[in-house]
Amino acid sequence: MTDPEIGMVTTGRGMDETVYTLIADEGGVWHAHGEDGRPALLVPDPGLDAELSPQDAGHAVMLPLDGAAEIDGEPWLAYRWGEGQSLAARLQSMPLERGEAVQLALRLLDGAAHARLMGYSLGWITAERVLLDRDGRPKLAALLPKGEVSEDALRGMGELLFHMLTGQLAVPNERGELPALADLIADMDPRLELIVQRALGEPGVPPFEHLLALRAALTDYQAELAALDGVPEEDESPAGLLLRRIERTEDFPALSRAIGAIGRIADGDTERLQSLATVILRDFSLTNKVLRLANSASYGQFGGAISTISRAVMVLGFGTVKSLAMSLVLIEQLSNHTHAIELKDEVAKAFFASLLARKLAEKSGYRDVEEARVSGMFHLLGRLLTLFYFHAEALEIQQLVREGERDDIAARRILGISYEELGMGVAKGWNLPGKLISSMATEDPKPKPPRHDADWLRLFANAGSSLMRATLAESEPERFKGFLQARDQYGEPMRLSERELRVAVDDAAREALREASIFGLEAQGSGALARLRQLAGLPVAGAAVAAAGAGQPSAAATAAEPAVSPPPVPDRPEVLEALASCVQDVTETLVADFRLNDLLRMILETLFRSLEVDRVLIATRSVQRNAIVGRFGFGEHIEEFLARFALPLDETADVFRVTLSKNADVLIEDVDSNSIRERIPAWFRQAGAGKTFLLMPVVIDKKIVGLFYADRAKPGSLRLGQKELALCKTLRNQAILAIRQKTPS
């Protein structure tokens, strides 16, 4: 259209009307001018509430609304627009730099998050719907009605990223394939390319679940860019050289991933229980050690046996389980080494120091004693890393110390940096919390009274380390002198008396001997644990006993051991024990205050571990999609599988619909058997599900609410005894009780 047209727009403010002149049609939206010359953007009305006020879109990124509009009898919306240009016009000249594109996408995703908080979703996001003001700040016009679910917003953002980076629309070829970003951009970063591919839902890559997941990935990528921009390419300082040597070792990436995965789960995450349980459950050994600790005497005051990680988090608290997991991972990784005996003794010292820090925090009234425990362990990280990765240099440092050199001075002479600097450098690379990193610093000779959490943690960590060295000293005069030095330096700022310090040492020593075997630490003929046993009046030759105790499987460990049983399937005692324990846990939870999602996760985790399935999930009904969709679960590639698990509630007579309609529990042994093959829907096969699976519907008052699902890859490998299945049904029925209890009538 070349000539401007006139459209009548009702602003939604009483009987006032404004006449807009339509200037240009751009990608299905109209640029227009009001009677006062003010620019506006007119978009097709997706069905927003007629009484929507301008304030409803009042966000820095969301364009404010002037009201409903009508053009040629069709409903439109008028978005108020200031000076600037559309992103589409901006991209006609040249694409955006990657940093600028990522920043712009993050601003738009902030607007999307705000819209979601208001109860709205976002429709298809295109460059024509993004307006840039004179300062280049974006404004977005893409609101959908409240309650409506849009499947287009995520792919729309992916296409917008493609458009911003290339200057071209994401148009597939005749085979339905999009051109590769690497073919269009000479220096395309493969990390950013993968993010765009996931947003676009390209085959072969796991898709993002929602816009917030895309936002998290872009935020991490932006942080990486900032780090690269702010650090020289080759840091030739002693710290830089040592860090590069560590990073190039074969086992360091595994340690980094394990510590980083747990450390990044923030206290404020809404789904932190799910995230923490998922990370721990990936490691069978870690799972069992956490459960053994949760049921140990140290935490026994919470009462009752704890049989799942989810239950442990609910009972002991998120921070407690997180700290236990981080300490266990560090100890296990560093103990598995060529110089294991020597390293284990240093790890045992750090372990004892962490318990001392925890006891000091308890007696000082600090609110998060488990945080203090982690700080006490990681305070000695630099020393442990040196012995692990620079063993020859560690021996030279030890020789200098024996000759009378202070260990920090000796470390700096040999390594070029102190233990403290090395540990803090690695911790920063792991993205550990700032207050944990600062607790690794050496405290002042005369500490000031702590004012912040970081001050307290540094104080506890240093005091724990000092008391550890004093306690383990070989001679009584050395022990006495070291204790008095620690008392004089740390007692007053921690507001603890000499007696309280002595009690803390005694309590920590007893706890160290109780928990050592769980952490995989054994009392050798000499070393830290042997010294503690000696001080406690226990025989030092207790290594064999400790080793035997460490090798005995707990109930939780036994429950996860594979069982091969010929038909008919007998009930397995270990499975019955695990399921019955969860039934008891859920019973106790139902009579207390609880979060529904936490209780459901506890049930899912028990099914996952006791039945040894590949995946387990709960799916719930989506009214908007008229389908049962995956909600959360555990197992292999669970996030991708949840996104694909969508059972349509139509009239199809497949095995899922029949199971739900009859409210029947079904175990399918082989999806390819002649009797069932035709009843397995295509969407299920395409989702990459297992060949054998269990379905347990969740039906309340004859209404389909959802279902529990568990599978295994090998046909016929998921088989249950009669009592096992009965207990699974009991857990499902308890879930129904919990849903009834938490759902308003």
Stockholm file with secondary structure:
# STOCKHOLM 1.0

chainA/1-745         MTDPEIGMVTTGRGMDETVYTLIADEGGVWHAHGEDGRPALLVPDPGLDAELSPQDAGHAVMLPLDGAAEIDGEPWLAYRWGEGQSLAARLQSMPLERGEAVQLALRLLDGAAHARLMGYSLGWITAERVLLDRDGRPKLAALLPKGEVSEDALRGMGELLFHMLTGQLAVPNERGELPALADLIADMDPRLELIVQRALGEPGVPPFEHLLALRAALTDYQAELAALDGVPEEDESPAGLLLRRIERTEDFPALSRAIGAIGRIADGDTERLQSLATVILRDFSLTNKVLRLANSASYGQFGGAISTISRAVMVLGFGTVKSLAMSLVLIEQLSNHTHAIELKDEVAKAFFASLLARKLAEKSGYRDVEEARVSGMFHLLGRLLTLFYFHAEALEIQQLVREGERDDIAARRILGISYEELGMGVAKGWNLPGKLISSMATEDPKPKPPRHDADWLRLFANAGSSLMRATLAESEPERFKGFLQARDQYGEPMRLSERELRVAVDDAAREALREASIFGLEAQGSGALARLRQLAGLPVAGAAVAAAGAGQPSAAATAAEPAVSPPPVPDRPEVLEALASCVQDVTETLVADFRLNDLLRMILETLFRSLEVDRVLIATRSVQRNAIVGRFGFGEHIEEFLARFALPLDETADVFRVTLSKNADVLIEDVDSNSIRERIPAWFRQAGAGKTFLLMPVVIDKKIVGLFYADRAKPGSLRLGQKELALCKTLRNQAILAIRQKTPS
#=GR chainA/1-745 SS CCSCEEEEEECSSTTCEEEEEEEEEETTEEEEECTTSCEEEEEECCCCCTTCCGGGGCSSSBCCEEEEEEETTEEEEEEECCSEEEHHHHHHHCCCCHHHHHHHHHHHHHHHHHHHHTTCCBCCCCGGGEEEETTCCEEECCBCCTTCCCSHHHHHHHHHHHHHHHSSCCCCCTTSCCCCHHHHCTTCCHHHHHHHHHHHTCTTSCCCSSHHHHHHHHHHHHHHHHHHHHSCSSCCSHHHHHHHHHHTSSSHHHHHHHHHHHHTSCTTCTTHHHHHHHHHHTCHHHHHHHHHHHTSTTTGGGCSCCCSHHHHHHHHCHHHHHHHHHHHHHHHHHHSSTTHHHHHHHHHHHHHHHHHHHHHHHHHTCSCHHHHHHHHHHTTHHHHHHHHHCHHHHHHHHHHHHTTCCHHHHHHHHHSSCHHHHHHHHHHHTTCCHHHHHTTSCCCSSCCCCCSHHHHHHHHHHHHHHHHHHHTCSSHHHHHHHHHHHIIIIIHHHTCCHHHHHHHHHHHHHHHHHHTTTTTCCCCSSSHHHHHHHHTTCCSCCHHHHHHHHHSCCHHHHHTSCCCCCSSCCCCHHHHHHHHHHHHHHHHHHTSCCCHHHHHHHHHHHHHHHTTCSEEEEEEEETTTTEEEEEEEEETTHHHHHHHCEEECSSCCSHHHHHHHHTCCEEESCTTSTTTGGGSCHHHHHTTCCSEEEEEEEEETTEEEEEEEEEESSTTCCCCCHHHHHHHHHHHHHHHHHHHHHSCC
#=GC SS_cons         CCSCEEEEEECSSTTCEEEEEEEEEETTEEEEECTTSCEEEEEECCCCCTTCCGGGGCSSSBCCEEEEEEETTEEEEEEECCSEEEHHHHHHHCCCCHHHHHHHHHHHHHHHHHHHHTTCCBCCCCGGGEEEETTCCEEECCBCCTTCCCSHHHHHHHHHHHHHHHSSCCCCCTTSCCCCHHHHCTTCCHHHHHHHHHHHTCTTSCCCSSHHHHHHHHHHHHHHHHHHHHSCSSCCSHHHHHHHHHHTSSSHHHHHHHHHHHHTSCTTCTTHHHHHHHHHHTCHHHHHHHHHHHTSTTTGGGCSCCCSHHHHHHHHCHHHHHHHHHHHHHHHHHHSSTTHHHHHHHHHHHHHHHHHHHHHHHHHTCSCHHHHHHHHHHTTHHHHHHHHHCHHHHHHHHHHHHTTCCHHHHHHHHHSSCHHHHHHHHHHHTTCCHHHHHTTSCCCSSCCCCCSHHHHHHHHHHHHHHHHHHHTCSSHHHHHHHHHHHIIIIIHHHTCCHHHHHHHHHHHHHHHHHHTTTTTCCCCSSSHHHHHHHHTTCCSCCHHHHHHHHHSCCHHHHHTSCCCCCSSCCCCHHHHHHHHHHHHHHHHHHTSCCCHHHHHHHHHHHHHHHTTCSEEEEEEEETTTTEEEEEEEEETTHHHHHHHCEEECSSCCSHHHHHHHHTCCEEESCTTSTTTGGGSCHHHHHTTCCSEEEEEEEEETTEEEEEEEEEESSTTCCCCCHHHHHHHHHHHHHHHHHHHHHSCC
//
